[in-house]
Amino acid sequence: MSCIEQMKYKLYLERTSFKEAREYIEKNSEEVYYVDPGYKIFKDYYIIGVPPVALGVRGKELLFTYVKPCHGTFVMGIDSEEEIARLRENEARKIKKSLKGEEKAKAESSGAPASFADIYRK
């Protein structure tokens, strides 16, 4: 097993919370996939985090959270078309397009359920 730090990567956030990392990935990705903690990427790296754990795709780059003990949570990006293809295949049902522009306005305009009963109808 090699170290992920030996791969060619970009750091986007350093020493952040899981929530801030997830929000960054959601806002800066073309596609967002939600995986369970322990999801394996690059054959031998396990994603650590508080569910829902977001993985983002931006072009050929995979955005993900990386936890380094004693240093905190980071958002990293690594170019890997193979890993993105595997992620799409395994998690296709969980895809969520990033909310940008008009889609974001539509999402904000949809109101909350009017009553407790409305929650369970959906």
CORZI-V224464 format. One record per backbone hydrogen bond with DSSP energy under -0.5 kcal/mol. CO is the residue of the C=O (numbers start at 0). NH is the residue of the N-H. E is the energy in kcal/mol with one decimal. If there is no record, write none. Layout:
[[CO,NH,E] [CO,NH,E]]
This chain:
[[2,5,-2.0] [3,6,-1.5] [6,8,-0.8] [9,76,-2.2] [12,74,-2.0] [15,72,-0.8] [16,20,-2.2] [17,21,-2.5] [18,22,-2.5] [19,23,-2.2] [20,24,-2.3] [21,25,-2.5] [22,26,-2.2] [23,27,-1.7] [25,28,-0.5] [29,97,-1.0] [30,56,-2.4] [31,95,-1.6] [32,34,-0.5] [32,54,-2.9] [34,52,-1.5] [35,38,-1.6] [38,46,-2.8] [40,43,-0.5] [40,44,-1.9] [41,43,-1.5] [44,40,-3.2] [46,37,-3.5] [48,50,-0.5] [51,53,-0.6] [52,34,-2.7] [54,32,-3.0] [55,62,-3.2] [56,29,-2.2] [56,30,-1.5] [57,60,-2.1] [59,79,-2.2] [60,57,-2.6] [60,62,-0.5] [61,77,-1.9] [62,55,-2.5] [63,75,-2.8] [65,67,-0.6] [65,73,-2.6] [66,68,-0.6] [67,70,-2.5] [67,71,-1.7] [71,67,-2.7] [72,15,-2.3] [73,65,-2.6] [73,75,-0.6] [74,11,-3.1] [74,12,-1.1] [75,63,-2.3] [76,9,-2.2] [77,61,-2.7] [79,83,-2.0] [80,84,-2.3] [81,85,-2.1] [82,86,-2.5] [83,87,-2.7] [84,88,-2.1] [85,89,-2.5] [86,90,-2.7] [87,91,-0.7] [90,93,-2.2] [91,94,-1.3] [95,31,-1.5] [97,99,-0.9] [99,102,-1.5] [100,104,-1.6] [101,105,-2.3] [102,106,-2.2] [103,107,-2.3] [104,108,-1.7] [105,109,-1.2] [108,110,-0.6] [114,118,-0.9] [115,118,-0.5] [115,119,-0.8] [116,120,-0.6] [117,120,-0.6] [117,121,-0.8] [118,121,-0.5]]
